[in-house]
Amino acid sequence: MASTSTNKQPLLVDRVFHEVYSMNDATILQIDVSGTNFAQLVLNCTTNDGAIIEDIYTISRGEVNGGGSYQINLYLSNDTDFLRPASQTGNAVTGGVYVGSIVASDQVGTWVHSTNMPYSMAPVPQVGSEEKFKAFYVPKGRTLWAARQTGNLTDNVSNAPLLGVQGGFF
């Protein structure tokens, strides 16, 4: 059954995923990717047709030593082995590009869901004048990386938040 008058089919997910990672050892010094980092590969779409992430969240396991909350940075890249700094050849950008962050709560066990995702093109029921779905698209050939921003790459912590991503592969 076609979804539009031009016979286009809706975007269909082949298989769902729900991944959760500890950010204890995943560190980076700043928003921009530098040569040295210990970022965690979260989603690999280099061998499939891409993915849509409907939820990115953190579960707090404590506060930063001295107080405060942990910040987890997210990066799109085409690398699968190491998050490299971005470089541009013509119009093509390779390496890690910062795409956003999520700040975990400093209260143990508290969930924080990211609301800073792009609007999706999926239709929504009429519930208001500006209601739209939000989701994060990881294109074919790209990867999603995450790292806890810290002032010391070898910052040994055991209470960094858990980072979860939920969605589906195409």
MDAnalysis code that builds the backbone (N, CA, C; Angstrom):
import MDAnalysis as mda
import numpy as np

u = mda.Universe.empty(510, n_residues=170, atom_resindex=np.repeat(np.arange(170), 3), trajectory=True)
u.add_TopologyAttr("name", ["N", "CA", "C"] * 170)
u.add_TopologyAttr("resid", np.arange(1, 171))
u.add_TopologyAttr("resname", ["MET", "ALA", "SER", "THR", "SER", "THR", "ASN", "LYS", "GLN", "PRO", "LEU", "LEU", "VAL", "ASP", "ARG", "VAL", "PHE", "HIS", "GLU", "VAL", "TYR", "SER", "MET", "ASN", "ASP", "ALA", "THR", "ILE", "LEU", "GLN", "ILE", "ASP", "VAL", "SER", "GLY", "THR", "ASN", "PHE", "ALA", "GLN", "LEU", "VAL", "LEU", "ASN", "CYS", "THR", "THR", "ASN", "ASP", "GLY", "ALA", "ILE", "ILE", "GLU", "ASP", "ILE", "TYR", "THR", "ILE", "SER", "ARG", "GLY", "GLU", "VAL", "ASN", "GLY", "GLY", "GLY", "SER", "TYR", "GLN", "ILE", "ASN", "LEU", "TYR", "LEU", "SER", "ASN", "ASP", "THR", "ASP", "PHE", "LEU", "ARG", "PRO", "ALA", "SER", "GLN", "THR", "GLY", "ASN", "ALA", "VAL", "THR", "GLY", "GLY", "VAL", "TYR", "VAL", "GLY", "SER", "ILE", "VAL", "ALA", "SER", "ASP", "GLN", "VAL", "GLY", "THR", "TRP", "VAL", "HIS", "SER", "THR", "ASN", "MET", "PRO", "TYR", "SER", "MET", "ALA", "PRO", "VAL", "PRO", "GLN", "VAL", "GLY", "SER", "GLU", "GLU", "LYS", "PHE", "LYS", "ALA", "PHE", "TYR", "VAL", "PRO", "LYS", "GLY", "ARG", "THR", "LEU", "TRP", "ALA", "ALA", "ARG", "GLN", "THR", "GLY", "ASN", "LEU", "THR", "ASP", "ASN", "VAL", "SER", "ASN", "ALA", "PRO", "LEU", "LEU", "GLY", "VAL", "GLN", "GLY", "GLY", "PHE", "PHE"])
u.atoms.positions = np.array([
    [0.836, -1.177, 0.000],
    [0.000, 0.000, 0.000],
    [0.883, 1.243, 0.000],
    [0.654, 2.123, -0.874],
    [1.446, 3.346, -0.975],
    [1.036, 4.333, 0.108],
    [2.012, 5.120, 0.543],
    [1.712, 6.102, 1.585],
    [1.442, 7.484, 1.026],
    [1.735, 7.714, -0.242],
    [1.471, 9.016, -0.856],
    [0.907, 8.813, -2.248],
    [0.453, 9.868, -2.860],
    [-0.120, 9.772, -4.203],
    [0.942, 9.483, -5.257],
    [2.228, 9.643, -4.920],
    [3.290, 9.363, -5.894],
    [3.920, 7.998, -5.655],
    [3.253, 7.142, -4.890],
    [3.682, 5.768, -4.649],
    [4.962, 5.640, -3.829],
    [5.285, 6.598, -3.036],
    [6.476, 6.498, -2.187],
    [6.112, 5.754, -0.906],
    [6.993, 4.881, -0.484],
    [6.763, 4.116, 0.739],
    [7.302, 4.889, 1.936],
    [6.749, 4.669, 3.124],
    [7.275, 5.340, 4.317],
    [8.640, 4.781, 4.698],
    [9.369, 5.533, 5.444],
    [10.673, 5.116, 5.945],
    [10.454, 3.972, 6.925],
    [10.983, 2.794, 6.607],
    [10.760, 1.620, 7.437],
    [12.053, 1.171, 8.105],
    [11.944, 0.779, 9.358],
    [13.078, 0.304, 10.134],
    [13.149, -1.213, 10.000],
    [14.339, -1.744, 9.664],
    [14.538, -3.193, 9.548],
    [14.641, -3.855, 10.919],
    [15.420, -3.265, 11.799],
    [15.582, -3.838, 13.133],
    [15.836, -2.724, 14.133],
    [15.298, -2.883, 15.306],
    [15.440, -1.868, 16.343],
    [16.723, -2.094, 17.134],
    [17.160, -1.062, 17.822],
    [18.308, -1.187, 18.724],
    [18.051, -0.381, 19.981],
    [18.714, -0.785, 21.028],
    [18.741, -0.050, 22.291],
    [20.094, -0.362, 22.915],
    [20.999, 0.588, 22.855],
    [22.365, 0.403, 23.339],
    [22.613, 1.310, 24.538],
    [23.359, 0.807, 25.521],
    [23.706, 1.586, 26.711],
    [25.202, 1.418, 26.963],
    [25.881, 2.535, 27.206],
    [27.331, 2.543, 27.411],
    [27.701, 3.313, 28.667],
    [28.708, 2.830, 29.376],
    [29.271, 3.572, 30.500],
    [30.223, 4.623, 29.946],
    [30.169, 5.817, 30.478],
    [31.050, 6.891, 30.038],
    [32.263, 7.047, 30.958],
    [32.529, 6.048, 31.822],
    [33.672, 6.117, 32.740],
    [34.985, 6.387, 32.012],
    [35.265, 5.634, 30.951],
    [36.551, 5.728, 30.257],
    [36.484, 6.499, 28.950],
    [35.320, 6.956, 28.542],
    [35.154, 7.681, 27.284],
    [35.356, 9.167, 27.548],
    [36.544, 9.686, 27.220],
    [36.871, 11.072, 27.557],
    [37.361, 11.857, 26.344],
    [37.139, 13.152, 26.423],
    [37.623, 14.099, 25.416],
    [37.851, 15.425, 26.137],
    [38.804, 16.222, 25.654],
    [39.173, 17.455, 26.352],
    [38.261, 18.637, 26.068],
    [37.670, 18.687, 24.879],
    [36.893, 19.864, 24.483],
    [35.841, 19.457, 23.465],
    [35.053, 20.407, 23.025],
    [34.013, 20.111, 22.040],
    [34.633, 19.666, 20.720],
    [35.638, 20.386, 20.236],
    [36.295, 19.997, 18.989],
    [37.184, 18.783, 19.226],
    [37.195, 17.870, 18.252],
    [37.991, 16.658, 18.366],
    [39.458, 17.005, 18.169],
    [40.275, 16.586, 19.131],
    [41.716, 16.747, 18.991],
    [42.313, 15.365, 18.733],
    [43.608, 15.316, 18.522],
    [44.270, 14.056, 18.193],
    [44.112, 12.987, 19.257],
    [44.136, 13.365, 20.518],
    [44.041, 12.392, 21.597],
    [42.664, 12.468, 22.246],
    [41.975, 11.338, 22.251],
    [40.691, 11.220, 22.929],
    [40.408, 9.740, 23.143],
    [39.464, 9.455, 23.974],
    [39.065, 8.071, 24.244],
    [37.556, 7.920, 24.039],
    [37.064, 8.478, 22.950],
    [35.630, 8.448, 22.659],
    [35.145, 7.013, 22.464],
    [33.870, 6.810, 22.759],
    [33.211, 5.507, 22.645],
    [32.382, 5.456, 21.366],
    [32.614, 4.431, 20.535],
    [31.770, 4.223, 19.362],
    [30.395, 3.757, 19.843],
    [29.368, 4.509, 19.517],
    [28.019, 4.221, 19.997],
    [27.188, 3.520, 18.924],
    [27.290, 3.980, 17.684],
    [26.473, 3.425, 16.609],
    [27.280, 3.397, 15.320],
    [27.316, 2.238, 14.668],
    [28.087, 2.068, 13.448],
    [27.136, 1.810, 12.286],
    [27.065, 2.755, 11.371],
    [26.193, 2.618, 10.192],
    [26.999, 2.548, 8.906],
    [28.238, 2.042, 8.996],
    [29.074, 1.951, 7.799],
    [28.732, 0.738, 6.946],
    [28.020, -0.231, 7.510],
    [27.701, -1.442, 6.749],
    [26.199, -1.645, 6.578],
    [25.404, -0.628, 6.868],
    [23.958, -0.713, 6.642],
    [23.481, 0.597, 6.019],
    [22.186, 0.774, 5.918],
    [21.647, 1.958, 5.246],
    [21.398, 3.146, 6.168],
    [21.916, 3.105, 7.392],
    [21.750, 4.207, 8.323],
    [20.812, 3.841, 9.454],
    [20.577, 4.816, 10.328],
    [19.731, 4.580, 11.497],
    [19.025, 5.868, 11.891],
    [17.935, 5.698, 12.602],
    [17.220, 6.823, 13.180],
    [17.213, 6.612, 14.692],
    [17.614, 7.635, 15.431],
    [17.632, 7.561, 16.889],
    [16.456, 8.367, 17.399],
    [15.570, 7.713, 18.132],
    [14.400, 8.405, 18.659],
    [14.625, 8.909, 20.072],
    [15.627, 8.359, 20.773],
    [15.878, 8.796, 22.145],
    [17.365, 8.658, 22.463],
    [17.928, 9.721, 23.004],
    [19.277, 9.725, 23.558],
    [19.116, 10.164, 25.004],
    [19.651, 9.385, 25.940],
    [19.431, 9.700, 27.350],
    [20.654, 9.349, 28.197],
    [20.702, 9.922, 29.389],
    [21.727, 9.560, 30.365],
    [21.032, 9.085, 31.639],
    [21.718, 8.210, 32.356],
    [21.303, 7.803, 33.695],
    [22.461, 8.170, 34.612],
    [22.206, 9.052, 35.554],
    [23.256, 9.550, 36.436],
    [23.705, 8.484, 37.428],
    [25.013, 8.436, 37.655],
    [25.576, 7.568, 38.689],
    [26.350, 8.393, 39.712],
    [26.173, 9.709, 39.673],
    [26.828, 10.583, 40.642],
    [27.249, 11.890, 40.016],
    [27.837, 12.742, 40.836],
    [28.275, 14.050, 40.360],
    [29.773, 14.058, 40.133],
    [30.239, 15.059, 39.408],
    [31.664, 15.261, 39.164],
    [32.350, 15.498, 40.501],
    [33.576, 14.995, 40.656],
    [34.332, 15.273, 41.884],
    [34.414, 16.768, 42.094],
    [34.005, 17.230, 43.247],
    [33.972, 18.655, 43.536],
    [32.621, 19.278, 43.220],
    [31.684, 18.478, 42.708],
    [30.338, 18.978, 42.416],
    [30.143, 19.286, 40.948],
    [28.900, 19.250, 40.528],
    [28.558, 19.551, 39.146],
    [28.092, 18.323, 38.396],
    [27.773, 18.521, 37.130],
    [27.226, 17.457, 36.294],
    [28.179, 17.111, 35.161],
    [28.111, 15.882, 34.718],
    [28.914, 15.434, 33.582],
    [28.261, 15.862, 32.274],
    [29.086, 16.278, 31.301],
    [28.617, 16.613, 29.958],
    [29.120, 15.562, 28.994],
    [28.190, 14.977, 28.224],
    [28.539, 13.983, 27.217],
    [28.398, 14.636, 25.849],
    [29.490, 14.643, 25.067],
    [29.483, 15.215, 23.723],
    [29.241, 14.109, 22.700],
    [28.547, 14.439, 21.626],
    [28.230, 13.499, 20.555],
    [28.871, 13.969, 19.256],
    [29.362, 13.004, 18.471],
    [30.087, 13.304, 17.236],
    [29.654, 12.372, 16.119],
    [29.491, 12.913, 14.905],
    [29.321, 12.100, 13.709],
    [30.675, 11.987, 13.040],
    [30.967, 10.809, 12.528],
    [32.249, 10.571, 11.881],
    [32.060, 9.506, 10.813],
    [33.106, 9.230, 10.065],
    [33.097, 8.086, 9.166],
    [34.119, 7.048, 9.614],
    [34.740, 7.272, 10.750],
    [35.742, 6.357, 11.304],
    [35.088, 5.327, 12.215],
    [35.610, 4.105, 12.178],
    [35.080, 3.053, 13.044],
    [36.075, 2.604, 14.107],
    [37.339, 3.024, 13.988],
    [38.355, 2.545, 14.922],
    [38.802, 3.597, 15.934],
    [38.714, 4.869, 15.579],
    [39.186, 5.952, 16.439],
    [38.520, 7.247, 15.978],
    [38.127, 8.097, 16.900],
    [37.517, 9.381, 16.549],
    [38.619, 10.365, 16.180],
    [38.733, 10.652, 14.894],
    [39.779, 11.553, 14.387],
    [39.237, 12.963, 14.228],
    [40.135, 13.965, 14.272],
    [39.704, 15.343, 14.022],
    [39.126, 15.484, 12.613],
    [38.208, 16.418, 12.462],
    [37.575, 16.649, 11.167],
    [38.552, 17.286, 10.199],
    [38.433, 16.884, 8.935],
    [39.186, 17.522, 7.864],
    [38.272, 17.598, 6.654],
    [38.548, 18.554, 5.773],
    [37.686, 18.759, 4.613],
    [38.497, 18.657, 3.339],
    [37.983, 17.844, 2.400],
    [38.544, 17.726, 1.066],
    [37.431, 18.066, 0.093],
    [37.524, 19.215, -0.533],
    [36.429, 19.665, -1.391],
    [35.199, 19.923, -0.532],
    [34.085, 19.293, -0.873],
    [32.859, 19.434, -0.093],
    [32.693, 18.339, 0.954],
    [33.580, 17.333, 0.930],
    [33.446, 16.193, 1.840],
    [34.193, 16.444, 3.156],
    [33.486, 16.230, 4.266],
    [34.100, 16.335, 5.586],
    [34.298, 14.931, 6.114],
    [35.521, 14.618, 6.534],
    [35.805, 13.331, 7.157],
    [36.254, 13.575, 8.591],
    [36.227, 12.539, 9.388],
    [36.603, 12.677, 10.794],
    [35.410, 13.118, 11.625],
    [35.672, 13.405, 12.892],
    [34.613, 13.697, 13.851],
    [34.127, 15.125, 13.825],
    [32.822, 15.282, 13.757],
    [32.172, 16.594, 13.775],
    [31.210, 16.611, 14.962],
    [31.355, 17.612, 15.811],
    [30.488, 17.773, 16.980],
    [29.057, 18.020, 16.525],
    [28.104, 17.236, 17.088],
    [26.704, 17.400, 16.714],
    [25.796, 17.698, 17.902],
    [26.364, 17.786, 19.089],
    [25.544, 18.127, 20.248],
    [26.076, 17.513, 21.527],
    [25.392, 17.826, 22.610],
    [25.788, 17.270, 23.906],
    [24.556, 17.101, 24.772],
    [24.730, 16.346, 25.827],
    [23.683, 16.134, 26.812],
    [24.346, 16.204, 28.186],
    [23.739, 16.944, 29.081],
    [24.280, 17.100, 30.438],
    [23.479, 16.201, 31.369],
    [24.192, 15.301, 32.032],
    [23.545, 14.367, 32.956],
    [23.194, 15.083, 34.257],
    [22.245, 14.536, 34.960],
    [21.888, 15.055, 36.276],
    [23.007, 14.742, 37.264],
    [23.076, 15.499, 38.359],
    [24.048, 15.181, 39.408],
    [23.396, 14.334, 40.509],
    [22.130, 13.960, 40.322],
    [21.405, 13.128, 41.286],
    [21.415, 11.673, 40.820],
    [21.970, 10.778, 41.619],
    [22.110, 9.363, 41.264],
    [20.753, 8.774, 40.854],
    [20.748, 8.044, 39.745],
    [19.553, 7.367, 39.268],
    [18.623, 8.209, 38.430],
    [18.923, 9.489, 38.239],
    [18.045, 10.375, 37.476],
    [18.315, 10.253, 35.981],
    [17.244, 10.137, 35.216],
    [17.324, 10.079, 33.759],
    [17.184, 11.480, 33.185],
    [17.978, 11.768, 32.150],
    [17.848, 13.004, 31.385],
    [17.733, 12.609, 29.919],
    [16.650, 13.013, 29.267],
    [16.433, 12.733, 27.847],
    [16.799, 13.971, 27.039],
    [17.520, 13.759, 25.941],
    [17.884, 14.879, 25.078],
    [16.657, 15.393, 24.339],
    [16.483, 16.693, 24.377],
    [15.429, 17.328, 23.586],
    [16.031, 18.125, 22.434],
    [17.356, 18.107, 22.345],
    [18.057, 18.879, 21.314],
    [18.355, 18.016, 20.099],
    [17.312, 17.529, 19.457],
    [17.468, 16.755, 18.232],
    [16.736, 17.480, 17.115],
    [17.154, 17.252, 15.875],
    [16.476, 17.897, 14.748],
    [15.034, 17.411, 14.609],
    [14.208, 18.229, 13.990],
    [12.841, 17.822, 13.684],
    [12.869, 16.774, 12.581],
    [11.996, 15.798, 12.673],
    [11.905, 14.784, 11.628],
    [10.776, 15.146, 10.664],
    [10.760, 14.493, 9.525],
    [9.737, 14.768, 8.520],
    [8.502, 13.894, 8.697],
    [8.483, 13.035, 9.720],
    [7.342, 12.160, 9.939],
    [6.105, 12.980, 10.285],
    [4.980, 12.599, 9.736],
    [3.745, 13.334, 10.060],
    [3.318, 13.077, 11.503],
    [2.668, 14.047, 12.109],
    [2.199, 13.916, 13.485],
    [0.703, 14.181, 13.532],
    [0.044, 13.634, 14.541],
    [-1.379, 13.958, 14.699],
    [-1.544, 15.452, 14.975],
    [-2.647, 16.015, 14.602],
    [-2.897, 17.436, 14.829],
    [-3.197, 17.663, 16.309],
    [-2.162, 18.117, 17.052],
    [-2.338, 18.360, 18.488],
    [-1.947, 19.780, 18.873],
    [-1.488, 20.540, 17.926],
    [-1.089, 21.912, 18.192],
    [-0.553, 22.542, 16.936],
    [-0.258, 23.801, 17.004],
    [0.159, 24.499, 15.794],
    [1.608, 24.205, 15.400],
    [2.488, 23.870, 16.344],
    [3.896, 23.663, 16.029],
    [4.415, 22.300, 16.464],
    [3.548, 21.343, 16.686],
    [3.979, 20.028, 17.147],
    [4.703, 19.286, 16.027],
    [5.908, 18.783, 16.319],
    [6.695, 18.001, 15.367],
    [7.453, 16.939, 16.135],
    [7.720, 15.801, 15.465],
    [8.556, 14.767, 16.053],
    [10.008, 15.186, 15.928],
    [10.832, 14.736, 16.879],
    [12.267, 14.960, 16.814],
    [12.969, 13.613, 16.789],
    [14.035, 13.534, 16.017],
    [14.827, 12.315, 15.925],
    [16.191, 12.684, 15.366],
    [17.163, 11.800, 15.562],
    [18.515, 12.038, 15.055],
    [18.828, 10.966, 14.021],
    [19.194, 11.382, 12.822],
    [19.484, 10.482, 11.714],
    [20.989, 10.280, 11.596],
    [21.424, 9.023, 11.571],
    [22.824, 8.686, 11.302],
    [22.848, 8.108, 9.896],
    [23.403, 8.843, 8.920],
    [23.357, 8.400, 7.524],
    [24.219, 7.159, 7.266],
    [23.945, 6.520, 6.153],
    [24.745, 5.390, 5.687],
    [26.204, 5.826, 5.578],
    [27.112, 4.988, 6.038],
    [28.542, 5.280, 5.960],
    [29.071, 6.113, 7.115],
    [28.241, 6.442, 8.100],
    [28.665, 7.293, 9.222],
    [28.569, 6.532, 10.544],
    [29.223, 7.068, 11.552],
    [29.215, 6.497, 12.892],
    [28.876, 7.590, 13.901],
    [28.334, 7.187, 15.038],
    [28.058, 8.112, 16.132],
    [28.974, 7.750, 17.285],
    [29.687, 8.750, 17.786],
    [30.621, 8.587, 18.904],
    [30.162, 9.455, 20.071],
    [30.574, 9.066, 21.283],
    [30.257, 9.854, 22.475],
    [31.468, 9.888, 23.391],
    [31.631, 11.000, 24.107],
    [32.733, 11.133, 25.062],
    [32.344, 12.117, 26.148],
    [32.812, 11.844, 27.336],
    [32.591, 12.718, 28.492],
    [33.637, 13.825, 28.450],
    [33.197, 15.081, 28.423],
    [34.144, 16.188, 28.377],
    [34.768, 16.377, 29.753],
    [36.086, 16.402, 29.777],
    [36.821, 16.495, 31.031],
    [38.110, 17.273, 30.808],
    [38.713, 17.742, 31.875],
    [39.972, 18.469, 31.775],
    [41.188, 17.558, 31.772],
    [40.970, 16.242, 31.961],
    [42.068, 15.285, 32.037],
    [41.632, 13.997, 31.347],
    [42.296, 13.643, 30.244],
    [41.896, 12.459, 29.474],
    [41.991, 11.164, 30.267],
    [42.904, 11.095, 31.214],
    [43.063, 9.875, 32.010],
    [42.328, 9.983, 33.335],
    [41.317, 10.815, 33.353],
    [40.451, 11.020, 34.509],
    [39.761, 9.696, 34.863],
    [40.225, 9.023, 35.912],
    [39.647, 7.744, 36.310],
    [38.468, 7.971, 37.236],
    [37.263, 7.711, 36.731],
    [36.066, 7.840, 37.544],
    [35.281, 6.540, 37.457],
    [34.484, 6.300, 38.451],
    [33.638, 5.105, 38.451],
    [32.164, 5.477, 38.524],
    [31.871, 6.778, 38.470],
    [30.484, 7.225, 38.601],
    [29.992, 8.060, 37.429],
    [30.675, 7.973, 36.280],
    [30.209, 8.714, 35.103],
    [28.857, 8.149, 34.676],
    [28.037, 8.944, 34.020],
    [26.704, 8.475, 33.647],
    [26.736, 7.364, 32.600],
    [25.628, 6.676, 32.508],
    [25.398, 5.750, 31.415],
    [24.735, 6.536, 30.295],
    [25.120, 6.236, 29.056],
    [24.516, 6.889, 27.900],
    [23.731, 5.836, 27.121],
    [22.474, 6.116, 26.844],
    [21.637, 5.192, 26.085],
    [21.138, 5.810, 24.792],
    [21.048, 4.992, 23.768],
    [20.469, 5.402, 22.492],
    [19.468, 4.336, 22.059],
    [18.325, 4.782, 21.567],
    [17.281, 3.852, 21.145],
    [16.724, 4.300, 19.799],
    [16.544, 3.354, 18.904],
    [16.006, 3.674, 17.598],
    [15.972, 2.450, 16.712],
    [16.259, 2.648, 15.418],
    [16.226, 1.522, 14.490],
    [17.134, 1.724, 13.299],
    [17.635, 0.585, 12.784],
    [18.458, 0.580, 11.567],
    [17.552, 0.427, 10.357],
    [17.972, 1.011, 9.233],
    [17.223, 0.884, 7.971],
    [17.715, -0.329, 7.222],
])
